[in-house]
């Protein structure tokens, strides 16, 4: 199925949930509402659209804007060779979004990474912990207001007697 | 702070750490195992020991300056990382590259792919005890790295593929060297097929161990050899052909079961295909732009600077600033004609005022490469699978956000499920077969 056809179907079916359709440098991008993420993903994952692969999941920090964070999902359909990018804006004061761990296995680590780097919380994630940074690390390093060369206190040695 | 496994594990079972610094762990990764005898009941993988803030660092570098950082992602095949980044930028800037440079890129990327597979299999076989196979693989890799060194000037941190083309032309001896390396590689592949394919120990360690079904592979976002070993036909080179891959003949080998043995076999077969691609490219590649005997002709550099002080320079300069084949006459073959995106030839920079201005305009703060606003994603087929870059530009000379889709991140995230129910000894070949590369995983 052609990507244009998928877009047209989305236009009809999720009229109220999708706020913007655009093409960025040849890639199809849709901007959706936060609440409808799981519905749209469920629809896209089924045949005939077959977006069976979650290629990538990340976040961008647009500091200074009203809705500061933007989640970016890259979906891929192996059988149709289609690519689609979903975007969702999040408010800094309500930094929560539904988890996609029930749809894809790799969403687990990808969401942990986003939590680690940006502090976005994922509803329904089974094990939301930091992935790359250590326990006790303060702040979210990829946010734009985190200084590039900030040093964190060195964590103390573990006390063997306390265990 | 107790880890998840420490909290969940049954108190009667043995908890054991593998890594982060374990002789059989090539790369720093920690696997905690909950064992019943030798059987793995549960496990937890902890990554991040090699996290060095690649993405944060890139936000502080200009588009031109961050290229060397991409070398250090998958350090076994740096050229493919370069290519992924560079092609993402070219997509955003809309640059067309000369045909010769595209062939050069394909040749060097396929060399990198082979060396990536050779390294992966060498580590995997050695950890299973097949030291002879390891030595053969490394010998073959050495030949490839000699070629890469000869052309790019470095063995690992190449930074050779540049926005708009490549850094320098191929070394004049490339054809002879490639023929020699192809011969040695074919022999090594044949020898190792003979050593391993029907080897009882090898089969026992790898056959039906850590089977990944096609559904699971797609579910975890596998790509590359690991996905194809599970019988899913997806190769970026075929699905979305970039460079000149659509003009080349090659097959995409598939596995049957998706076990460790298939991941080994798919890599072996892919190397043969890569050698095929290289041979085709050497026949199809357009002729070099400049005269072959360039190195010996023209004015001495000091002489040229002297002349240029009095009048505009008309003769060619005998100058090889860094690498052979990066002279001005070679530029049309290897770099785009659009002057906005390329470093001017050193001959111009040193001998004409326009060249000097061009040089400064390229390197000055807030000048240089400034793509239009927007975001872009582009991916190439790396050694481990789809290497994708997601770049957000805000119109300045530095990326607003750069994100790497590292293929082995997705593969390693499935490790817990893959080793569940197997024995401790099975972790080693399983981990080897997925070819985890710390630089790319932890970024």
Interface residues (C-beta under 8 A of the other chain):
Chain A: X24 X25 X26 X27 X29 X52 X53 X54 X55 X56 X58 X60 X61 X72 X74 X78 X81 X83 X85 X104 X105 X106 X108 X109 X110 X117 X127 X129 X130 X131 X132 X133 X134 X135 X136 X141 X142 X146 X148
Chain B: X1 X4 X47 X48 X51 X53 X55 X56 X57 X59 X60 X91 X92 X216 X218 X219 X220 X221 X232 X233 X234 X239 X240 X374 X375 X376 X377 X379 X386 X388 X390 X392 X400 X401 X403 X405 X409 X410 X413 X414 X417 X442 X443
